Amino acid sequence: MGNFFSSMFDRLWGVNKELRMLILGLDGAGKTTILYRLQIGEVVTTKPTIGFNVETLTYKNLKLNVWDLGGQTSIRPYWRCYYADTAAVIFVVDSTDRDRMSTASKELHLMLQEEELQDAALLVFANKQDQPGALSASEVSKELNLVELKDRNWSIVASSAIKGEGITEGLDWLIDVIKEEQL
Amino acid sequence: MSTHTYKKFENAESGELPDRMTIYQDCMSEFNESPINSKRCRLLISRLLRLLAQGETFPESEATALFFSISKLFQHQNDSLRQAVYLAIKELSGISQDVLMATSSIMKDIQNGSELVKPNAIRSLTAVLDESTAFSAERLLKSALVSRHPSISSAALCTSYNLLPIAEVTVKRFANETQEAVVDLKSFPHKNLVGEYYPNSTFITQYHALGLLYQLKKNDKMALLKMVRQFSNNNTLKNQLAKIELVKLVNELINKDSQLFVDFQSLLMEWLSNKHESVQLETAKLITNFATHNSRLISSELFASAVTTLQSLLTVPRVSAKFAALRILNRISMISPEKIVVCNPELESLINDPNRNISTYAITTLLKTGTAKNITSLISTITKFIHDVSDDFKIIIIDAVRTLSLNFPNEWKTILNFLIDVLKNGEGGFKFKNNIVEALIDMVTFVPQAKEMALENLCDFIEDCEFNEILARILHLLGKEGPSTSNPSLYVRHIYNRVVLENAIIRSAAVVSLSKFALTKNDPSLSDSIISLLRRIANDKDDEVRDRATIALKFIESAKKDTSSEAQTLLQSNYSFDFNALESKLNTYISSNTDSFKTPFDVTSIRKLTEGDIKALDLKRKQDKFTKGEFETSVESTPGMIDDNLISKRADSSFAGPSAHDHQQDLLATKYAEDLMSIEQIKEFGPLVNSSQIVALTESEAEFVVRGVKHLFANNVVFQFNITNTLTDTALDNVTVTCTPEVEPSELEELFTIPIDRLLPSAEAACYVAFKKTEDMVMESFLTNLMFTTKEVNPETNEPFEGDEGFQDEYDIDSIFLNAGDYIKSSFVGDFTKAFDELPNEEVAVYNIKENISLQELVDRLVVNTSCLPLENTQYAPSDSNSHTVKLFGQSASKGTKIALIVKLIKTSKGIAIKAQGRAEDATLCADLVNGLM
């Protein structure tokens, strides 16, 4: 009986449920660094992800199942294989890489058109703010054409995965949105 | 899931496979679940793996979908699930696309995973890596290679081994770590867990490391020698398989350079008494194999101790060791049975071994070591025994008996009686009966004394035979051999019985066979009876039978009117076509059909073989089979990857019919002849009389590999030089071969040379040099030189750079000899001594060979030089005697006159003395051949 109640409460508060999140973005944007910053709170040395990394972490009593998919051109076509049941997408942009902003924008909008991601919230990290010459969050937002997005909860946060700035802020927003939507 | 379906799917014993679609859908839904139920997923994967292991397969799209859903299981940290996932990835990598996606996750496990999953993770890397991604795994693999944990190290070694063909550059950098792994004795870290009973390591890493190290260094002879030296002393290697690998390595080294053998003698001697039986076996195999080709280099003590080792292995209780030793002895028995006569007591005691494999091998070996004296008693032993064994063993025994019949033609009576007994009384399937019939056919063809008796018994056999194929073969044989026997009418009765009693297939075969008796010279009265029989058959209800009877009647009629008519040759054909050539010609004819087959197929260009030719070819194939048997083992003992070509050669080693290798050779010869005849200038020379075998004129690893073929025409000679350019960045222009006669003035007049315009890197092409000769036999040797202009090749276009003038260059190749053998084709005769005595012209010559070569090598050279067929099993020189006699038989390629040679060889301390005695129909040919032997 006690078990029954506890599981009912769990369901109510969404404790037992794992939330699926994807971290996407072009290669070298800092996705893997963000993932491990979230999991172990440290900066790890990474090399280009061939395939994906997946980690489970607990954040504010929520179990998050975070998938970091490689961003190389050859791997991008496989992103779609992991879209199902996704609660949120974190899109990471290298703010210093002005040349490839348009590519990033194209990939982002292409991804958001997918049926399976219609209900997913979108958080954009304008990453690498510690670097000189980085575009600000609003500039990145403009480059990515984020204003065009309708019917979607989205936000853009300036971040630096190396220094650990902006990451928690972004995630807090995301969790709030998801909780609001699901409860 | 109800109990019913549960039983149906999960009971491994039931042998019933789960349904493919059910598994697919279960997997797709279960693996995409969140959170994952690891136990259920593991179970599902095991069912999926069972399906795949049973040979079920998925279409690519489904396999890819499966792969991606399985990759989602990486989110779960359960080790057992992870192991299952790795197995699934490995299996699916073959049929699914995009396995690359698992790379990062696997590499993470290799870095941070538990010791339980690490080996599996490393092994699955083989399936997902390609050349570029292998580079990123380099550091991981390197650290795994030197891991203290034997399973991890082994896994890394195996993965590197398998990656070698994919990412050679990366794996080549592992040499040091691999070297370390060979000497490092790794044991499992948790000693107390394993308990006393189990050893705490098998040191299998040493085996894996040695395998990889060999692959890395296989082209460096010095490094390999160093490896053997380093690893052979003081128990460096603890693992049994690793030791065997080392023996195989020595085998490889001495096969490449037989001079090295001397250095290994003491080592091999030591290995022969190694505590592991498998090492003893492998060493004995190496020694005995090597001895067949290089008996001169091997000391008789070493060979004797190898045989002693094998002999003692025959008495051990372990079946596998016994069997392996027997197999090796059996192989030796094919070439030099006298060497293993000492083992006969042990072999005889094995005849009644409860294991049938062993008893069969023991018998066949005994049959080969058998001498003319004990054949009778052996045969009587087998007779008691053969009805109790399975078909496979019966076939092996029959094969052995068949070899016996060829080797001891004088014992034909005993052998024939045995064969007839098993044919009539033995129970067995088609293969078995077919083998006996084949053995009998062999006896009819090669042992003339046995012919009539064998034929009569075959007649009895067809009265009650259930196999159409065998019946048809026997009918054909009766038709071929029957008319020339003393009492042909006997066979006619038997054949006609078939027409009355059997089905249409047999009836038509019988009609053809009958028609051949119509023109027999032994019994002219038969002709009328045959005609009346055929008339009756012409009313048969089957149209094929009717057709054949009618056409046979027509032939007989016209042949009777005019004995030289075409009908005569059609009825009693004394030649057949070269089937390989015929097949390839017909194929081209059909595929290049331009005018809806209005031009008839031209058979004149296909080589015709007379009966003698066919017999000679047949016998040669049978003799070659032994040498090829050795070849197989040398392939099998080379460590590492075997190329496809060799596998295909090994695949076909059945007694009957040509093997794939022969077939290729024949096709090559046909192709050369076709190429040659398509050249206008050469067409004018008339029909091709004879082509020699291909002779190598350079080392096979030279910059330019040149092989020569000598083509003979009535009044011309053409040398064909096949040149392969092995350089990677240089093209050769205007390639010619200059031939300078060694002795001036030459009897040959050079007509023209057809050069190769351009020979690109790694291409092969032929250059021809043509000469005019008199009608007589001309023998000469030529100094040859390769002339060409080298040009550097542009790697992008694969053409030489424009405007590159190139350098004139030349390259020395071996001389080419035109010798008497080139005018001779090998031929078969049943009774050599009689044939020899009948030939009119005799010539004798004596030689003394100063070179230090064995009798066997000399015999081989004689066979090649004379192009004759060695008869009466004289192609093997006994290794324990200093003298040998070779009997050779052949015929002139142009005129078809017979020639027979008896060559006596005596080995003394000063060299080998040869006395060649030749007899031929053609006196000049005889003199030339006998005087030009060497």
Contacts between the chains, C-beta under 8 A, distances in Angstrom:
chain1	res1	chain2	res2	distance
A	16	B	35	7.9
A	17	B	34	7.9
A	18	B	34	5.2
A	18	B	35	5.1
A	20	B	34	6.3
A	47	B	136	6.2
A	48	B	136	7.4
A	49	B	104	4.7
A	50	B	100	6.3
A	50	B	101	7.9
A	50	B	103	4.0
A	50	B	104	5.2
A	50	B	107	8.0
A	50	B	133	5.5
A	50	B	136	6.8
A	51	B	71	7.7
A	51	B	100	6.5
A	51	B	101	4.3
A	51	B	102	5.5
A	51	B	103	4.5
A	51	B	104	4.0
A	51	B	105	5.9
A	52	B	71	7.5
A	52	B	74	7.8
A	52	B	101	6.6
A	52	B	104	6.0
A	52	B	105	6.4
A	53	B	104	5.7
A	53	B	105	6.6
A	53	B	108	6.4
A	54	B	72	8.0
A	54	B	74	5.2
A	54	B	75	4.5
A	54	B	105	6.9
A	55	B	75	8.0
A	56	B	75	6.2
A	56	B	77	7.6
A	65	B	34	6.8
A	65	B	75	5.6
A	67	B	75	7.7
A	70	B	104	6.6
A	74	B	100	7.8
A	75	B	100	7.8
A	75	B	101	7.1
A	78	B	68	7.6
A	78	B	98	6.2
A	78	B	101	5.4
A	81	B	68	4.3
A	81	B	101	7.7
A	82	B	68	7.7
A	82	B	72	7.3
A	84	B	32	6.1
A	85	B	32	7.2
A	85	B	34	6.0
